[in-house]
Amino acid sequence: MKLSVFIRALSVSLAISTAAFAADEYNVGNGLTLNGNPLGMHGIDPVSMFQSDAPALGTAVHTSTNAGVDYYFASEQAQSAFDAEPAQYLPQFGGFCAFGVFVGKKLDGDVRYADIVDGKLYLFVNAAIFEKYLEDKANVIAGAEAKWPEIMTTPISEL
């Protein structure tokens, strides 16, 4: 009985520490999925960003985990594509706003303001920031790529 309680407590502790870790490097929603992991991309199917005109809302029926973060998919085919090569579909900078990373911040990435450059998905916080990014895409992306290693594990509250 005591061992059972200990194992449950340990499981909860590990889930919480995984969620805390993911929150530093990945843009995830509040709360956990049924798998005990935080949810990436607000439940939007990352594969849909590459294969359709509009982002598709995923479902918990089709869930895959990458680096302690769950992603939902609109179909089994999308989930299979992701599982075969997750790096191809994951947003850059853990799903945080690319312009935010460029200026040293971790801002929410919104799939309504997204760009795919050289096969990589970049998300942005809002329309105004997306327009600012469009003025100098190459510089923003290069600057964000240079800045990301410095801030990747830094808690949002410290930026």
C-alpha positions as CSV (number, residue, x, y, z in Angstrom):
1,M,0.0,0.0,0.0
2,K,2.7,2.5,1.0
3,L,4.7,1.6,-2.2
4,S,1.6,2.3,-4.3
5,V,1.2,5.7,-2.7
6,F,4.9,6.4,-3.2
7,I,4.8,5.4,-6.9
8,R,1.7,7.7,-7.5
9,A,3.4,10.6,-5.7
10,L,6.6,10.0,-7.8
11,S,4.5,9.9,-11.0
12,V,2.8,13.2,-10.2
13,S,6.2,14.8,-9.3
14,L,7.7,13.7,-12.5
15,A,4.8,15.0,-14.5
16,I,5.1,18.3,-12.8
17,S,8.8,18.5,-13.3
18,T,8.4,17.6,-17.0
19,A,5.8,20.3,-17.4
20,A,8.0,22.8,-15.8
21,F,10.9,21.8,-18.0
22,A,8.8,22.0,-21.1
23,A,7.4,25.4,-20.1
24,D,10.9,26.9,-20.3
25,E,11.8,25.6,-23.8
26,Y,8.4,25.0,-25.4
27,N,5.4,27.2,-25.8
28,V,2.7,25.1,-24.1
29,G,-0.8,25.6,-22.8
30,N,-1.7,25.7,-19.2
31,G,-2.6,22.3,-17.7
32,L,-1.7,18.8,-18.9
33,T,-3.1,16.4,-21.5
34,L,-4.5,13.0,-20.5
35,N,-0.9,11.7,-21.0
36,G,0.3,14.0,-18.3
37,N,2.2,16.2,-20.7
38,P,1.7,19.9,-21.6
39,L,0.0,20.6,-25.0
40,G,2.0,22.2,-27.8
41,M,0.6,24.6,-30.5
42,H,-2.6,25.1,-28.6
43,G,-3.9,21.8,-30.0
44,I,-3.4,22.7,-33.6
45,D,-2.1,19.9,-35.9
46,P,1.5,20.9,-36.8
47,V,1.4,18.9,-40.0
48,S,-1.6,20.8,-41.2
49,M,0.5,24.0,-41.2
50,F,2.4,22.4,-44.1
51,Q,-0.3,20.6,-46.0
52,S,-3.4,22.9,-46.1
53,D,-4.5,26.5,-46.5
54,A,-5.7,26.7,-42.9
55,P,-4.5,25.2,-39.6
56,A,-6.5,22.2,-38.5
57,L,-7.5,21.6,-34.9
58,G,-6.2,18.3,-33.7
59,T,-7.9,15.8,-31.4
60,A,-6.7,13.9,-28.4
61,V,-7.5,10.7,-30.3
62,H,-4.4,11.4,-32.4
63,T,-1.7,12.4,-29.9
64,S,2.1,12.1,-30.2
65,T,4.7,13.2,-27.7
66,N,8.0,14.9,-28.6
67,A,10.4,16.1,-25.9
68,G,7.8,15.8,-23.2
69,V,5.2,17.9,-25.1
70,D,2.0,16.4,-26.6
71,Y,0.8,17.4,-30.1
72,Y,-2.7,16.7,-31.4
73,F,-3.4,15.8,-35.0
74,A,-6.5,16.0,-37.2
75,S,-6.0,12.5,-38.7
76,E,-4.0,9.3,-38.3
77,Q,-2.2,10.2,-41.5
78,A,-1.0,13.5,-40.1
79,Q,0.1,11.8,-36.9
80,S,2.0,9.2,-38.8
81,A,3.8,11.8,-40.9
82,F,4.8,13.6,-37.7
83,D,6.0,10.4,-36.0
84,A,8.2,9.6,-39.0
85,E,10.0,13.0,-38.8
86,P,8.9,15.3,-36.0
87,A,11.6,17.9,-36.7
88,Q,10.2,18.5,-40.1
89,Y,6.9,19.8,-38.6
90,L,7.7,21.3,-35.2
91,P,7.7,25.1,-35.0
92,Q,11.1,26.7,-34.5
93,F,12.0,28.2,-31.1
94,G,9.8,25.8,-29.2
95,G,6.7,27.4,-30.7
96,F,7.4,30.8,-29.3
97,C,7.1,33.9,-31.5
98,A,10.1,34.2,-33.7
99,F,10.2,38.0,-33.5
100,G,9.9,37.8,-29.7
101,V,13.0,35.5,-29.7
102,F,14.8,38.0,-32.0
103,V,14.3,40.6,-29.3
104,G,15.1,38.2,-26.4
105,K,11.6,37.4,-25.3
106,K,9.4,34.3,-25.2
107,L,6.0,35.5,-26.6
108,D,3.1,33.2,-27.5
109,G,3.3,31.8,-31.0
110,D,-0.1,32.0,-32.8
111,V,-0.7,29.7,-35.8
112,R,-2.8,32.5,-37.5
113,Y,0.4,34.4,-37.9
114,A,2.9,31.9,-39.3
115,D,5.4,31.6,-42.1
116,I,7.3,28.7,-43.6
117,V,10.8,29.5,-44.7
118,D,13.2,26.9,-46.1
119,G,10.8,24.2,-44.8
120,K,10.8,25.6,-41.2
121,L,7.7,26.8,-39.4
122,Y,7.9,30.1,-37.6
123,L,5.0,31.5,-35.4
124,F,4.3,35.0,-34.4
125,V,2.3,36.6,-31.6
126,N,0.0,38.9,-33.6
127,A,-0.6,40.6,-36.9
128,A,1.4,43.7,-36.0
129,I,4.5,41.7,-35.1
130,F,4.0,39.5,-38.2
131,E,4.0,42.6,-40.4
132,K,7.1,43.9,-38.7
133,Y,8.8,40.5,-39.4
134,L,7.8,40.7,-43.1
135,E,9.8,43.9,-43.4
136,D,13.1,42.0,-42.9
137,K,12.5,38.2,-42.7
138,A,16.1,37.1,-43.1
139,N,17.5,39.4,-40.4
140,V,14.7,38.4,-37.9
141,I,15.2,34.7,-38.5
142,A,19.0,34.9,-38.3
143,G,18.8,37.1,-35.2
144,A,16.4,34.7,-33.5
145,E,18.5,31.7,-34.4
146,A,21.5,33.4,-32.8
147,K,19.5,34.5,-29.7
148,W,17.6,31.2,-29.0
149,P,20.6,29.3,-27.5
150,E,21.0,32.1,-24.9
151,I,17.3,32.2,-23.8
152,M,16.1,28.7,-24.6
153,T,16.2,27.4,-21.0
154,T,15.6,30.8,-19.3
155,P,12.2,31.0,-17.6
156,I,9.8,33.4,-19.2
157,S,9.6,35.4,-16.0
158,E,13.3,36.1,-16.2
159,L,13.3,37.6,-19.7
